[in-house]
Amino acid sequence: MKHYETLRESYRPENVGVPTRILMIGESRPANGTFFYTADSNLFRYTNQAFAEAYGNVGSGTVFLKWFQQNGF
């Protein structure tokens, strides 16, 4: 469990507010072992797809997660 919290914290914006534009809050890690920040959950997959449609090529996997963080989400 600590691994997941450490991973989640690594992508948390330093300051919620400016420059963070949107804070997205998801449910706890699913029981089946998938997780947004390991890029293997439905939440990750559909979020990535929606952002790609809205913003163009935003990468996948950790590339998307870093883009997501660096762009204030």
Number of C-alpha atoms within 10 A of each C-alpha: 6 7 8 14 11 10 14 14 12 13 15 14 18 13 9 13 11 10 13 16 11 12 12 6 6 8 8 8 15 10 7 7 9 15 20 22 20 15 17 13 17 12 16 20 14 11 15 21 17 12 15 15 11 10 9 10 12 18 16 16 16 12 10 19 21 16 14 18 15 13 13 18 18
